[in-house]
């Protein structure tokens, strides 16, 4: 997408206004058992304007980027806000005034790969799996590449450009055991354009070998014993709990809608070992999976410490909810498409590492489970959750035992986190996360492993 100088349109702003030009490019390539079942490339872009007047919003968008259309979009959003304000009359006053400038360009400096090169790359991985693991009953290899490119100007004087790419390869391996399919999923890659994330199919082969070994273990596995069990949740499971079961309850729009977190501010909601942060762009000295430097309202993005030493400290805000609660916004307003309004969204949500070694955590459990990977699941505004667990192992007398078949974990996150007695010293990010709150958007989730008691499903 050509760079856009939006400043020439500022003379058309008559109220608080956000003007955003955005283009999302998506590539999808899939092979199933050697057959190329998907090969797509799509580009969706356009301009949007959002205008605020005394508590009422107006929004308009268009896929056309010529100058008359941009002016028309600003005018339509302004008219919409004026109309809504004349009918509703919320009388909420002005939004917090913030100003930020940012330039975050994660584009590759290497020559771009053609669609054919991408197809051949995925095909080579599929061929390797077919040749190396002939006992599989099915295999799926998919490439997903997303570039989100945004230019923003606000009437407060914020101006920002960002290109945030993500490149992922998904591998699903399936065997049949006792007439039933047993499946295991793995993702590879993360932030960056394809050329920077993947250089050779062979780089994935070691990870695929581990995935296959886990699958074979799972195929010979046993069912977990249902009930409340002592478990060590590996980093990926801890990460998805941090996002789904805690992070969403602390989003201020959901708090205003009745989330359980609304009554828990400054109260103990977890073990003192637990500190949970929604990182803006940098965590522990490294760039996060989804770095946000300036959000889609023009607010400079800062870390939000949701839980500190077990105590709920803050909510996640946009400008409007920050004004309502009398706090400063920290840059949590994000939109996925040009035609989407910014919503309060997490960015990179994680529990901070502790001081324990994973080996010691497992050794401290006499009878329980080491749960490795999360699957599908859900959580609600009470912090109640249920997630599938496609990979885990028994712990017997402090040692890993047999793999377990697909199971579930469930509970109330604010209760479960109070049972945490150990937190590992390492940190791991899930780089393939997508959050589906009204509009899909990439997120980062991560953390250490945690030892806790949790309800686990059986056969």
C-alpha positions, 0 to 999 in steps of 0.5 A: 500500500502506498504511504499516505499523508493524511495531514491535508485532511485535518482541515475537515475535522470539526470535532474529535476525529480519527482518520485511518487508512488500512490495508490487510493482505492475507495469504493462505495455502493448504495441503491435505494428504498431498493435495493442494486444497487451498491457494489464496491471496486477498487484499482488503483496504480502505479508509475510515473516520470516527468522530466523537461528540459529547458521548456519541460516536459517528463512523463511516468507511469506504474502500475507495481512497481518492481524495473526494471519498476521504473527505466524504467519509469524514463528513459522513462520520461527522454527520452521524455523530451530530445526529446521534448526539442530537438524539441521545444527548449523553453529555459525557464531555470531552475525551482525554487529550493525548498525542503520539507519533509512531513508526513501526515497520516490520517489513522484510528487507529481503526480496518477496517470495512469489505465490509459487515459491510459497506453495512449493515451500508448503508442498516440500514440508508435506512431502517430508512428512509423508516420506518420514511418517508413513503410518499417519492416516492424515496430515495437513500443512497450512501457511497463513500470512497476514500483513496489517498496514495502518496510517492514522491521524487524529484531531489531537495531533497523533500521527502513526504508521505501522506494518505488523506482519505475521507468518505461520505454518500449521501442521496437523498429524493424525493416526488411527488407534483402535479404530478412532482418529487421534490428532495433534496440532502444532504451529510454527512461526510468528511475527514477521513477513514470510521471508524473515520467519522461514528460510527453509522447510528443513528448519521445521523438521525437528519440531515436527518430529517432536510433534509426531512423538507426542502424537504416538505417545498420545495414541497409546495414552490413557484417559485422565482421572476426572476431578480436581487434580494437582496439575502443572500447566505449561506456558501455552495453557497458562497463556490462554487462561491469562487471555481468555479467562482473566484478560477479557474480564478486565476489559473496561467495556465488559466491566461496564457490562457486568464483568466479575472483575468490576467488583474486584479492583484492589482485591486479591484475585490470585496467589501472590506469585501471580503478576499478569501484564498486558504488554504493549510492544516489549516484554522482558527486553524482547519485542512482543508477538503483536507489538503496538506502539500507538493504538487506533485512537492515537494513544501511546501504548503502554504496558497494563499491569492487570494483576500485581502480586495477586491483586487486581490493579487495573482494567484495559481501556480506550479513551472513553472508558478511561474518562469514565474511570478517571484514569489514563488510557494505555493504548488498548483500542484496536481494529482489525479491518479498515471498516471496523471501529476500534474496540478495547482489545488485549495486545500481548497478555502474559503471566510474569515468570517466577523462580521455579524450574519446570523440572522441580515443579513436576518433581513436587507432584506425587499424583497429578498431570502435566498439561502441555497444549491448549485446544478450543475453549471458552470463558465468560465474564464471570471468569468461568472457563473450559478448554480442551487439552489435546496433549498432556502426561501423567505425573507419578511420584514426581516423574512424567508417566504415560500420555493422556488422551484428549481431556478438558480443564474447567473452573473459575479463573480467579479461584484457580489462580489462588491455588498457584504454588509455583511459577516457572522461571522461563517465558514462552509466547504463543504467537498464533493467537487470534481473539474473536471479540466481535472482530478477529484480531491477532494477539500474543499470549504467553507466560511461564508454567504454573502449578495449581489445582484444577478440575480435569475431565475424564473419559 
